Amino acid sequence: MHRFHGLYGITDSQLQPDDRVLIETVGQALVGGMKILQYRDKSLDSDKRLRQAGALKVLCHQYQALLIINDDVELALDVEADGVHLGQQDDSIADARARLGDYAIIGSSCGNSLEMARAAVEQGTDYIAFGKFFHSRTKPDAKNAELAILAQAQDRFDLPIVAIGGITTDNAAEVIAAGADMVAVVNNLFAAQNIRNQARNFMALFNDTERKVV
């Protein structure tokens, strides 16, 4: 379970417009303690995606962090990533498992639906993600989720839970206290002036919240 704990960064091709900026910013987040990175690039430039994903896999593994590919099972297979994250309309979990094998990590976006989470769990997902919880620059039109869904999911499912959507160092403690094992962050991490310190700040929130719970 320790692999699914803490800061879960998600790349953004606007904040990280080229290879140099991408590698530099991700490297800073890894030094700061980020545990999982999701490579998210919706462009049709397959050469760029393959090159960047391959470089990120090497970098993440230097820091014992996991690389997850957003929505692209074939790319995950090509670069031997640790797994894939599937949205609500993406390839089925069973299909991804068949392509990537038993050891791959498959994550599932569940929006604000416990029913969707239940279906994903039954299909063999490795973690479930809920959100958005706050205003999101990345996905402003996504439906809102209530913090209560995190506690409900913790009660019902024995799987790591990711919170996503508008999460910042100012509000992350709320979702962690509500039951999130990981917080997925785009803008508040990779648009920060000091990404390394921002990653450390996020990781410190997990330690603080756990101490309060104990």
N, C-alpha and C positions, 0 to 999 in steps of 0.2 A: 504493500500500500504506500510505502514511503516514496515511490517513484511518482505517485499522483498526489503531490502535495506542494502547495506554495504558488509561485508565480508562473503563469502560463502565458507567454508572449505570443502575439500574432503579428506577422509582418504586414506591411502596407506599402504598396508600390508607389504611392504618392509621397509618403514620408521617407521612403528608402528607394529613390528613383534609379539607382544604378548599383552595380556589383560592389563598388568600393564602399558606398554609404551603407548598403545592406550588411556587408560583412563587419564593418566597423561598429555599427550600432548594435547588431546582435551580439558581437563580441563583448561589448560593454555590459549588456544585460546579463550575459552569462557570467562575467566576472562578479557582477552584483548578486548572483545567486539564482537566476532564473532556472527552473527545472525542466520546463518543456517549451519548445518553440513549435508553432504551427506556421508553415510556409503557405501563405495565401497570395496567389497571383492569378487574377482572372483574365490576363492577357492571352492572346492566341499565339504568342511568340514561344513556340515549343523549345527552340534552342536555348533561349534565355532561361526558361523555366528549368530545363534539365541542368544547365550549367549552375544556376544559383542553388537549386535544391541539392545538387551534389556537393557544392562547397559548404553549404550549411550543415549537411550531415557530418562532414569531417569536423567542422568547428564545434558543433554540439557535442559530439562524442569525445572531443578533447576535454570537455568539462563534465563528462558523465551526465549530460542532459539528453533528453529525447527529442527527436525530430519527427513531427507529424505533418503530413501533406494534406492540404485542404482539397477535398472533393476530387482527387485524381488518383485512382488506384494504380493506373499504369505508371504514373510518375513515381509513386511510392515504390513500386516494384523495380523500376529502372535504377533508382539511386539507392536501393536497399534501405529506405527510411524505416523508422521504428513503427510507423503505422499511418493511418489515414483518418481524417475527420470527415464525417458525412453529414450533409445538411438534410433537411426534411424531404427534399425532392431528389436526392442523389441516389447513387447506386445502392442496392440493398445490402444490408449487413452480411447476409449469407453469401452474396456474390463476391463481396470484398474479402470475406474470410476464405473463400475458395481460391481466390487469386493470390492472396498474401500469406496464407498459412496460419497455423495455430498460434504462433508466437507474436504475430503482428498485433499492434494496439489499434483497436477500432473505436472511435468516439462518435457520439451521435448528438446532434442538435435536437432538443425537445421543446424549444420555445417556452411556452407556459403551460404545457400539458403533461400531467402525470400519466395519462393514458398512453401518450406517445412514448413516454419513458418506459412504461411497462412493456410495450411492444418491442422496444429496442433491447431491453434487458432479456426478454424471451428469445430474441434473435441472436443473442450472444455478444452484445456490445461490451466494451471494457470500461467505458465511463459515459456518463450522461451529462449534457450541458443544458442549462436553463438560462433564459434571459430574453429581452433586455430588462435590466432592473432600474436603470437610470437613462437619461437622454444619451443617445449614442450618435457620435459623428459618423461612425463607419456604417451603421445600419439604422438611420433615423426612423424608417418606416416599420421596423420590427415591432411586434406586439409587446406590450409591457407584461412583465411577470411580477408577482408579489413575492416578497421575501419569504413568506410562509411556505411557499412551495419547496424551498430548500430543506426545511425541517421535515416536511411531509415526505419528501423523497428519501431523506436519511432514515426515516422510520420504515419505509416500505422496501427499499432496495439496498442490498449489500454491495454497493458499487461506489467508486469515487464520483463526486459531484463537482461540476465546474459551473461557476457563475460568470456570465458575460453580459456586456452592454453598459457602456458609460461608467465603468468602474475606475475610480481614482484612489489615490492614497487617502483622500478625505472620507470616502464612503466604503472602502473595502472592508473595514472592520465590521461593518453592519452585515455584510453578506457572509463573512467568515463566522461571525457569531451565530448567524442563522443556520449554518450547516454546510457552507461551501468548503470543499477540500482544496480547491484551486480557484484562483481568480484569473480570468482571461482578459488581457489588456492589450489595446492597440495604441491609441493616441496618448494616454497618460503615461505610457512607458516610452514609446519611440519618438514622441515629440518633446520629451523632457529635455531641459538644458543639460542636465547631467544624468545620463541614462543609467550609469553604474550605481549612483547613489539612489536613484529612483527605484531600481530593482531591489536594492538593500532595504529601502523603506517599506516596500511591499512585503518582503520576506519577514521583516521585523514585526509587522502586524500579525502574522500568523503566530509567532512566538508569544506576543503580548496577549492575544486572544486565548491561546491555549493555557497560559498561566492563570488567567482569570477564571476559566472553566474549571481548572484543577482546584 
